[in-house]
Amino acid sequence: MTDTSPAFAWAQQSKHMGQLARGEARWEVYLEVHADSPNSPVRGRIHFLAGERHRETAWIFLEWSEKEIRERFNEFSANELWSLVESLSP
């Protein structure tokens, strides 16, 4: 079995959420979650990877559990994710 996780430090705390595709453009989408302590809220941000290109949001999620962050992420439509990645482009 081949490990397809990206070789970034944040990858250990992230989950691959799928691929965002439009025409020839393809971005792999990852959701990173982090809790500072066992009883603290969980924060989350989104990473977009396309080859050597990497874009990431600020910590845009803050919930009491990783499950709640995934639920909030799943509320995003593909168009909203495209708007987000395009706003992060240099």
C-alpha positions as a Markdown table, in Angstrom:
| # | Residue | x | y | z |
|---|---|---|---|---|
| 1 | Met | 0.0 | 0.0 | 0.0 |
| 2 | Thr | 1.4 | 3.4 | -1.0 |
| 3 | Asp | 1.2 | 6.3 | 1.4 |
| 4 | Thr | -0.3 | 9.3 | -0.5 |
| 5 | Ser | 0.0 | 11.8 | 2.4 |
| 6 | Pro | 2.0 | 14.9 | 1.5 |
| 7 | Ala | 5.4 | 15.3 | 3.0 |
| 8 | Phe | 4.6 | 18.4 | 5.2 |
| 9 | Ala | 4.7 | 18.6 | 9.0 |
| 10 | Trp | 1.0 | 19.5 | 9.0 |
| 11 | Ala | 0.1 | 16.3 | 7.1 |
| 12 | Gln | 0.3 | 14.2 | 10.3 |
| 13 | Gln | -2.7 | 16.1 | 11.7 |
| 14 | Ser | -4.7 | 16.3 | 8.4 |
| 15 | Lys | -7.2 | 14.2 | 6.5 |
| 16 | His | -7.5 | 14.1 | 2.7 |
| 17 | Met | -11.0 | 15.4 | 1.9 |
| 18 | Gly | -10.9 | 14.9 | -1.8 |
| 19 | Gln | -10.0 | 16.6 | -5.1 |
| 20 | Leu | -11.2 | 19.9 | -6.4 |
| 21 | Ala | -11.2 | 19.9 | -10.2 |
| 22 | Arg | -12.1 | 22.4 | -12.9 |
| 23 | Gly | -10.9 | 22.0 | -16.4 |
| 24 | Glu | -7.2 | 21.2 | -16.3 |
| 25 | Ala | -6.8 | 22.6 | -12.7 |
| 26 | Arg | -6.7 | 20.0 | -9.9 |
| 27 | Trp | -6.2 | 20.6 | -6.2 |
| 28 | Glu | -5.9 | 18.0 | -3.5 |
| 29 | Val | -7.8 | 19.2 | -0.5 |
| 30 | Tyr | -6.7 | 18.4 | 3.1 |
| 31 | Leu | -8.3 | 19.4 | 6.4 |
| 32 | Glu | -5.9 | 20.0 | 9.2 |
| 33 | Val | -7.1 | 19.9 | 12.8 |
| 34 | His | -5.3 | 20.7 | 16.0 |
| 35 | Ala | -6.2 | 20.9 | 19.7 |
| 36 | Asp | -3.8 | 22.7 | 22.1 |
| 37 | Ser | -4.8 | 20.4 | 25.0 |
| 38 | Pro | -7.3 | 17.5 | 25.5 |
| 39 | Asn | -10.0 | 19.8 | 26.9 |
| 40 | Ser | -9.6 | 22.7 | 24.6 |
| 41 | Pro | -11.5 | 23.5 | 21.5 |
| 42 | Val | -10.3 | 22.1 | 18.2 |
| 43 | Arg | -9.2 | 24.4 | 15.4 |
| 44 | Gly | -9.0 | 23.6 | 11.7 |
| 45 | Arg | -7.7 | 25.0 | 8.4 |
| 46 | Ile | -7.8 | 23.8 | 4.8 |
| 47 | His | -4.8 | 23.0 | 2.7 |
| 48 | Phe | -4.8 | 22.9 | -1.1 |
| 49 | Leu | -2.1 | 21.1 | -3.0 |
| 50 | Ala | -1.4 | 21.0 | -6.8 |
| 51 | Gly | 2.0 | 19.6 | -7.6 |
| 52 | Glu | 4.5 | 21.9 | -6.0 |
| 53 | Arg | 1.9 | 24.6 | -5.2 |
| 54 | His | 0.6 | 24.8 | -1.7 |
| 55 | Arg | -2.1 | 27.1 | -0.4 |
| 56 | Glu | -3.5 | 27.2 | 3.1 |
| 57 | Thr | -6.2 | 29.1 | 4.9 |
| 58 | Ala | -5.9 | 30.7 | 8.4 |
| 59 | Trp | -7.5 | 28.7 | 11.2 |
| 60 | Ile | -11.0 | 29.2 | 10.0 |
| 61 | Phe | -12.8 | 26.6 | 12.1 |
| 62 | Leu | -13.1 | 26.5 | 15.9 |
| 63 | Glu | -15.3 | 23.7 | 17.4 |
| 64 | Trp | -15.4 | 21.4 | 20.4 |
| 65 | Ser | -14.5 | 18.3 | 18.3 |
| 66 | Glu | -12.8 | 17.1 | 15.2 |
| 67 | Lys | -16.1 | 15.6 | 14.1 |
| 68 | Glu | -17.8 | 19.0 | 14.3 |
| 69 | Ile | -15.0 | 20.6 | 12.2 |
| 70 | Arg | -15.5 | 17.9 | 9.5 |
| 71 | Glu | -19.2 | 18.6 | 9.5 |
| 72 | Arg | -18.6 | 22.3 | 9.0 |
| 73 | Phe | -16.1 | 21.6 | 6.2 |
| 74 | Asn | -18.7 | 19.4 | 4.5 |
| 75 | Glu | -21.0 | 22.4 | 4.4 |
| 76 | Phe | -18.7 | 24.1 | 1.8 |
| 77 | Ser | -19.8 | 23.6 | -1.8 |
| 78 | Ala | -17.2 | 23.1 | -4.6 |
| 79 | Asn | -17.8 | 26.6 | -5.8 |
| 80 | Glu | -17.1 | 28.0 | -2.3 |
| 81 | Leu | -13.9 | 25.9 | -2.1 |
| 82 | Trp | -12.8 | 27.3 | -5.5 |
| 83 | Ser | -13.5 | 30.8 | -4.3 |
| 84 | Leu | -11.4 | 30.1 | -1.3 |
| 85 | Val | -8.4 | 28.6 | -3.1 |
| 86 | Glu | -8.5 | 31.4 | -5.7 |
| 87 | Ser | -8.5 | 34.0 | -2.9 |
| 88 | Leu | -5.3 | 32.4 | -1.6 |
| 89 | Ser | -3.4 | 32.5 | -4.9 |
| 90 | Pro | -0.5 | 35.0 | -5.1 |
